[in-house]
Amino acid sequence: MLDTVVDRLALGTPSFVDITGAAGIGKTRLLTEFCLRARHRGVTVLRGRAAEYERHLPFRPFTDAFAGLGDDPMRDPDLPEVVSRVLAGFDTGPRSTTGDRFGLHRSVARALALLGRDGPLVVALDDVHWADPATVELVDHLVRHPVPSPVALVVARRDRQTPAALSTVLTQALGTEAVLRIGLGPLTEQACAEGLAPGLPREHAARLHAAAEGNPLYFLSLLHAHRGQAAQTAGAVTEANGIDMLLLNEMAPLTPSQRRTLEAIAVLGDHAVPSVVRAATGRNDDELEDDLDVLARRDLVRTGPGGRPVVRHTVLRTVVHESVSPRRRARIHHAAAVELARIGASPVEQARHIERSVTTWTPQAHAVLKQAAELTVSTAPTSCAH
């Protein structure tokens, strides 16, 4: 079905694809495979993702995707400067040249059309169920007003956690054939046994499959526990907190400093660049590099956009994040806010960490939050109000 989307792009036809399913069911894996196949066929691919703990950063999935175009994403004379600034993740200012967020939606659609002039384009957005309201509005616009170029917008989301506004838009569009929906369900027992656990006795694979209810991420976690004898019987682990414990067991061999580094990466998300991680953990360059090497070898951390470290999977990030005490999370956010201020990051970026760390009123915190609100008032009013 996704190969057909690329075929249609070659004919100049735009597409919108909606990939749905439960956490760990394989949405990201499918999206990754689709992007690889599209690139092999000469399609330009931009990938972005929403994050559970960055829900109030406006247009985050789009800015993440357009980061793939480089430091100067779009300087077309036919486009308002604000589009380049928004899609590059910069401040837009309270008096943006688009006038309002609806003008910005039209300008982004026009930007995508211009990019599509040079050849087929895929914009793949993962974890859209965590998207900020400004992103939801923009996706809504792109569904109702398809880009008149060979552009495919592909979103992946958990259907049960998707905001009602976005679910309604995508469901209504199904009747017009404007949206291709691909719903991913559980794997069969045979698929799990042959594809994920070759060589495992069939009766053991059957117990793991039943406990995981066909979810490949949970199946692999249970398989890891089975092989490591971390559980007396894999079939007894059926509750969600059992899965949490299995994922946390992967952290057991880490030293305290390695665990603190992993926790900082989970809390910081897309701000987990070396300078901010160092500030949050107190590690120097060599010590941090050693920690990251160990975390990478254990496949707890992988290389993300721009070379920054990211936790292997959003489910694992959530488990690690929630295992950190609230006081430690606040300290990490405070260190991040101080470091981002030092390097001159935008008030919108700083505000995310200030709101999670400040415990009493300060003039400095108030000034940054107020400026962040002013900078988002015209393009992302929900973020401004927050």
N, C-alpha and C positions, 0 to 999 in steps of 0.2 A: 504493500500500500504506500509506503514511504518512497520507494523507488519510483512509483507512479507520479508522486509529487515533483520529483526532479525531472521526470519526463515532461511534465506540463510546464515547468519553468523553461525548459529548452524551447518550448513553443511560445514563450512570452506570456504564459498565463499565471497570474498570482494565486496564492493558496494560503489558507489558514488551517493549521493542524492543532488539534486539542488532544493531548495524551494524558489519560487519567489512570489512577490506580492508587492502591494503598502504599504506605511507607514501606520501602524495601522491596517492592514488587518488581522493580526493574526499569522504571521510567528513565532514570538518568543513564542507565546502560544502553537502553534503546536509543535515546537521544544522541548519545556519544557515537554509537554505530552509524546512525543516520548521517551525522555531521561528517564522519570519516568517508562514507560512501559518496556524499555530495561533493566533498573536496576532491576526491579521486576523479570525479567527472567534471572538474573545472569550475565548480560553483564557489563563490566567495561565501564564507561562513563566519558569522559573528555569534558568539555565545555569551549569555549573561545569566545571572541567577539571583533570585530574591533570597533573603536570609531571615530566619525567624527572629533574630535579635536586632534587625535593622529595618523594622517595618515603617518607621517614620522618616526615613531618608527618601526624599521624592525621586521618582524615576530610577531607582537603584538598578533594577535589572537591565534597563536600557543603557544607562551609563556604563555598567559593567560590560555589556555587549560591545558598545562602540569604542571601548578602550582598545579593542583589537585592531582599530584603524590607525593607532599610533597617537602621538601627542597632539597632532593638529588634524582632528578627524574630518571636518568639512569646512572648507573656506570658499564655498561656491558663491559668486557674487549675487546669484539669484535668491540666496537664503538669508533671512535675518540672522544677525550675529548671535542672537540669543539661542538659536537652535544648536549651534556648535558648542556654546557654553553649557547649556543644559546637558547635552548628550556627552560632553566631556567631563561632567561632574562638577562644573564650576558654579559659582553664584550667578544668579541672573539679575539681581537687583529688583527693588520694588516697582521700578518703572521700565519693565522690559518692553522691547520694541514690538512684541506680538500683541500687547494690550491685555490679553487675558489667557487663561489656560486653554481655552478652546481654539484661540488663534495659534497657540503653541502646538496643539494636536494636529492642526492642518499643516503647519510648517514641518513637523516631524514626518508626516506622511509624504510631504513633498520631498523632504531630504531622502527618504527611502527610495522614492521614485527616481531621484537623480542618481543615487548609487546603483540602482538597477539598470541604468542606461549603459553601464560598462560591462554588463553581463549578469547572469542569474545570481541572486542573493538569497541566502537563508539567514534569518535572525532567530536563533534558538534560545528560548528563555525557560530556565528550569525553576522548579519550586515556586510557581506563580501563586500558589495558595497563600504564600507569605508576602505577596506584593503590597506595596504601600498604596493608598487610595489614588494617588496621582497616576501611578502606573496602571491601575485598574481602569481609570477613566480613559487613558490613552489606548489601552488594548480595546476597550469598548469602541472607541472611534475607529480604530483600524479594522475591526470586524464589520462595522456598519458601512465603512467607506474603504473598500479594498484598494490597495496601492495600485495605480495603473502602470505597473512594470512587472517584470519577472522576479517578484519578491515573494518568498514564503516565510510567514511568521509561524513558528512552531512553539507551542507552550506545553509544559509538563506540569501537572499539579495533582495534589491529593483531592479527589472530588469531595470527600466529607469535610475537608477543612477549607474549601474555597469560599471566599466571601460571597454572600447571596447575590450581590449585584453582578459579579462576574459570572457566576453560574447561570443566572437568568439570561444574560446576554448570549452566552455560548449555547445554551439550550435552545433559545429562540432561533438562533442562526442555523441550527441543524435542519430545520424545515425548509430553508432556502438553498441548501447545498453549498452555502458559503463556507461552512466549517466541516472538515473531516475529523471525526472523533475516533480515537483508538483507545479502547478501554482494556487495560491489562488485568487479567485475573490470575489466580493461583496456578502454579505449575502442577502438572500431574505427578503422581508418584514415580512413574517411569522417567520423566524428564529430570526430576531431581536426582534420582539414583544414577542415571547414565551421564547426565551433564555436569553434576556438581559433586558426586561422590562415587566415581568409578572405582570398582574394586571393593567397595564396602558390602558386606553381606546384605542380601536383600531384606532380611527381616529387620536388621538394624536401620536400614534406609527407610523402611516403611514406618518404623516408630518415629524417626526424626521427621518424616514428612507429615505425619499426623500431628505431632506436637507443634510444628511450624505452620500448619494449615496451608502448606504449599507456597509460603512466602520464601523466596530464595535467600534474602538476607538473613531471616531467622533460621532457615535451614542450615546455612553456612555457619552461623553462630553456634547452633546446637551441635553441628558436626565437629567444630573446633573443640567444644566442651567434651564431646564424646571421645575424641582422639586424645585429648589431654587428661582424661579422667577427672575433669573438673566437676562432673555431676555423677551421682551414683547411677542414675538411670535417665537417659535423655527424654524418655516418654513422660517423665514426671514434671518436666519443666514446660508448662503451658501458659503461665500467666505472663503479662507484660513485664512485671517486675523481675521475673526470671530471666527474660531476655536482657533487661538492663544489667543484671548481675553478670550475665555471660559476657556482655560487652565490656563491663568494668574489669572483669578478670584479665582482659588483655593488658590492662595497665599495671597489674600486680608486679611484674618483674622490673618496673621502672624505679630508678632512684628518686628521692624526693625532688631534686632539681629538675630532672627530666619530666616528672609529673607536673611540676609547677609550670614548665614551659608549655606542655600540652594543654594545661588548663588555661593559660594565657591566650594561646592561639584559639581555643574554643570560645572564650569570652570576647576576644577582640574581633573575630570574624575578618572582614576585608581590611581592617586596620592592623592586621598581624604582620606588618613589615618589620624588618630587623630592629630598627631604632625604637619602635614602640614596644616590641616584645622585650628588648633589653631594659627599657625603662620600667616595664611591668614586673620583670623577674629579677632585676639586679644582676644579671649575668653579663660578662664581658663578651667580646666578639668570639674569642676562641671557645669559651665555655658554651655559648649559645650554639655555635656551629656543631660542637660535639653532641649536644642534646638533640639537635635537629637530625643529625646523622643516625642516631639511635632510633628516634621516632620514625624516620623514613624506612629504616631496615625492618622495623616491626610493622610497617604499613599502617601506622596510626596517623601519620601525616604524609601528605603528598604535595607536589608542587602545583600551585594554582595560578591564576592570571597574574601576569607581571612577575612571576617567579616567587611570589609570597607563599608561605606554607599554609595549607588548609587541612582541616581534619578530614579523614578519609571519606566520610559519609555524613549526611545531615542528621541521620538518626544517632550516629555515634557522637556527633558534636552536641546534640541535645542532651544525651546521657552524661557526657563529661561536664557540660555547662551546669547541669542541675546538681552534679556531685560537688561543685565548688560552693563553699559556704557563702551566704550573702555578704558577709563582711569582707571576705577576700575578693569577691567579685567587685565590690565597691572600690577596693584599693586598686585593683587592676584598671578599672575605668578612670579613677582619679589620675593614675600615672599616665594613662593614655591621653587624657585631656591636657595635662601639663606638657607632655611631649609634643602633641599636635599644635598647641599654642606656640611652643618654642620654634617649630619649623614653619610656622605661618600657614597652617591649614585653615580652610574656610570655617566661619562660625557654624555653619550647618553641620560640618563634620565634628567639630568640637562639642556641639550641643548634645549629640547623642551620648557622649561619655559623661558630660557634666550632669545631665538629668539622672544618670544612674549612680552617681557618686556623691553629689552634694548632700550634706546633712543639715545645713543651716544656711540662712540667707547670707549671700556675700555680694558686694557691688560688682565684682568681676564676673561671677557666674551669671548674675542678672543681666549684665551688659551683653554677654555673649548670646544668651538665650533670646534676648530681645532682638538683637541684630539678626540671628538666624530666622526668627519669625518674620521680620521685615523682608528678608531676602526670598522667602517662599510664599509671600502673601498672594502674589498674582498667578503663580504657576502651580502651587500645591497648597491650597488653603487649609486642607485637613492637617497637613504637617505643620503649617503656620499656627493653627489653633492648638495643636498638641503642645 
